[in-house]
Amino acid sequence: MDLAVEFNKYGAEFLVMAMAHLFAVASPGPDFAIVMKHSISYGKRIAVITSLGIAVAIFVHIAYALAGIGLIIKSSPWLYQVLIAVAALFLLYIGLGAIRSKPSSDNNKADTLNDNIISDKKAFTIGFLTNGLNPKATLFFLSLFTVIVDAETPFMIKSVYGIYLAFATFVWFFVLSLLLTRPKVRRFFSDRSYIFDRIMGYALIVLAINIVYSEWIY
């Protein structure tokens, strides 16, 4: 198979998919909130590793979309309800921990923000779980690979789409991490870091409630 010819053939499909993903990844949600929190609280390294965790989780969504597991989730209400419950509980756990943040005696100095206050492994895991357990991401990728991407599109092309989606996600949050960890930005938040943590904690709790409300109740 001539890959160049295939990409030319599926170019329009790729552009529509890429635009849909751009709007989805740029919209405020759990991923955005956790990267923002880690950027301000822990610094560039942790924020970038968190972003990498989010990007790797994209491959999970791609895998079940290509394998057809997404259709099983959609056709099994109880399984989807379990996913929603786990996702909501995870966001609540992160949010409740954040709202308990207290002022530091040294928080008047920007350089007192501890870039290594959590491990790389924990940062990656939080990023991975935040995206991987997000039921809205599940629905998005299921829709992407059943509505926008044609069923007749070759598996190789779909796989390349998946690699692009993960890479584009990482680039977006990597750039966001760089912007939020600029010295002026961190200096601005240094005196208010605990307030910011509490705000982001409440935001994550609201997101958890919204997931339950929109998927279970509404």
C-alpha positions in Angstrom: 0.0 0.0 0.0 1.4 3.4 -1.0 1.1 5.5 2.2 1.3 8.8 0.3 -1.6 7.9 -2.0 -3.6 6.7 1.0 -3.1 9.9 2.9 -4.1 11.9 -0.2 -7.3 9.8 -0.4 -8.1 10.3 3.3 -6.9 13.8 3.6 -10.3 15.4 4.0 -11.3 12.8 6.7 -8.1 13.5 8.6 -8.7 17.3 8.5 -12.2 16.9 9.9 -11.0 14.6 12.6 -8.1 16.9 13.5 -10.4 19.9 13.8 -12.9 18.0 15.9 -10.0 16.9 18.2 -8.6 20.5 18.4 -11.9 21.9 19.7 -12.2 19.0 22.1 -8.7 19.2 23.6 -8.8 23.0 23.9 -12.1 23.0 25.8 -11.9 23.3 29.6 -12.2 20.0 31.3 -10.5 17.6 33.8 -7.3 17.4 31.7 -7.0 21.2 31.4 -7.7 21.6 35.2 -5.1 19.0 36.3 -2.4 20.4 34.0 -3.1 23.9 35.2 -2.9 22.8 38.8 0.3 20.9 38.4 1.9 23.7 36.4 1.3 26.3 39.1 1.8 24.1 42.1 4.8 21.9 41.0 6.5 23.5 38.0 7.4 22.7 34.5 8.8 19.1 34.9 5.8 17.8 36.7 3.4 19.6 34.4 5.0 18.1 31.3 5.1 14.6 32.8 1.4 15.0 33.6 0.8 16.1 30.0 2.6 13.0 28.8 0.4 10.8 31.0 -2.7 12.4 29.4 -1.3 11.8 25.9 -0.5 8.1 26.6 -4.1 7.6 27.9 -5.2 8.7 24.4 -3.8 5.4 23.1 -6.2 3.5 25.5 -9.2 5.3 23.9 -7.8 4.6 20.4 -7.2 1.0 21.2 -10.7 0.2 22.3 -12.2 2.3 19.5 -10.3 0.4 16.9 -11.0 -3.0 18.6 -14.7 -2.2 18.8 -14.7 -2.3 22.6 -16.2 1.1 22.6 -19.3 -0.3 21.0 -19.5 -2.9 23.8 -19.3 -0.1 26.4 -22.0 1.9 24.6 -24.3 -1.1 24.3 -23.7 -2.2 28.0 -25.3 0.6 30.2 -24.1 -1.0 33.4 -20.5 -1.0 32.2 -20.7 2.6 31.2 -22.2 3.6 34.5 -19.3 1.9 36.4 -16.9 4.0 34.3 -18.8 7.2 35.2 -18.7 6.3 38.9 -15.0 5.5 38.9 -14.2 8.7 37.0 -16.3 10.9 39.3 -14.8 9.3 42.4 -11.3 9.9 41.1 -11.9 13.6 40.4 -13.6 14.0 43.8 -10.5 12.4 45.4 -8.1 14.9 43.7 -10.5 17.8 44.3 -11.0 17.1 48.0 -7.2 16.9 48.4 -6.8 20.3 46.7 -9.3 22.2 48.7 -7.5 21.2 51.9 -4.5 23.1 50.7 -3.1 25.5 53.4 -1.0 28.6 53.1 2.8 28.1 53.5 4.9 30.4 55.7 7.2 30.9 52.8 4.7 31.3 50.0 5.6 34.9 49.5 8.5 33.8 47.4 8.1 32.5 44.0 11.0 30.1 44.2 9.6 28.4 47.2 7.2 26.5 45.0 8.5 22.9 45.2 8.9 21.4 41.7 9.5 17.9 43.1 6.7 17.8 45.8 5.2 14.8 43.9 7.1 12.1 42.1 7.3 11.8 38.3 5.4 8.5 38.5 2.6 10.0 40.5 2.3 13.0 38.1 2.2 10.6 35.1 -0.4 8.4 36.8 -2.6 11.3 37.7 -2.5 12.6 34.1 -3.1 9.1 32.7 -6.1 8.4 35.0 -7.6 11.8 34.6 -7.9 11.3 30.8 -8.3 7.5 30.7 -11.2 7.5 33.2 -13.0 10.5 31.6 -16.3 9.1 30.2 -16.7 12.2 28.0 -13.4 11.2 26.3 -14.7 7.7 25.9 -17.8 9.1 24.1 -15.7 11.5 22.0 -13.3 8.9 20.6 -16.2 6.4 20.1 -18.0 9.0 18.1 -14.8 10.1 16.3 -14.1 6.5 15.0 -17.7 5.7 14.2 -19.1 9.0 12.7 -16.1 10.9 11.3 -13.7 8.1 10.4 -15.2 5.8 7.8 -15.6 2.2 8.7 -13.8 1.3 5.4 -10.7 3.4 6.3 -7.7 1.0 6.5 -6.5 0.0 9.9 -3.1 1.4 9.2 -4.5 4.8 8.4 -6.7 4.7 11.6 -3.5 3.8 13.5 -1.7 6.8 12.1 -4.8 8.9 13.1 -4.4 7.6 16.7 -0.7 8.4 16.8 -1.5 11.9 15.6 -4.2 12.4 18.2 -1.9 11.4 21.1 0.9 13.5 19.8 -1.4 16.6 19.2 -2.8 16.2 22.7 0.7 16.1 24.2 1.8 19.2 22.2 -1.3 21.1 23.3 -0.7 20.4 27.0 3.1 20.8 26.7 2.6 24.3 25.4 0.1 25.0 28.1 2.6 23.8 30.7 5.3 26.1 29.3 3.0 29.1 29.4 1.7 28.4 32.9 5.2 27.8 34.3 6.7 31.0 33.0 8.4 32.9 35.9 6.0 35.8 35.8 3.0 33.5 35.9 4.3 31.4 38.8 5.4 34.5 40.7 1.8 35.9 40.3 0.4 32.7 41.8 3.1 32.2 44.4 1.4 34.3 47.1 -1.9 32.8 46.3 -0.9 29.2 45.6 -3.2 27.7 48.3 -6.1 29.8 47.1 -5.5 28.6 43.6 -5.3 25.0 44.7 -8.7 25.4 46.5 -10.3 26.9 43.4 -9.0 24.1 41.2 -10.1 21.6 43.8 -13.7 23.0 43.7 -13.5 23.0 39.9 -12.6 19.3 39.8 -15.4 18.6 42.2 -17.9 20.5 40.0 -16.6 18.5 37.0 -17.2 15.3 38.9 -20.7 16.3 39.8 -21.3 17.4 36.2 -20.2 14.1 34.9 -22.7 12.3 37.1 -25.5 14.7 36.5 -25.1 14.8 32.7 -24.6 11.1 32.2 -26.7 9.6 35.0 -29.5 12.1 35.8 -30.0 14.4 32.8 
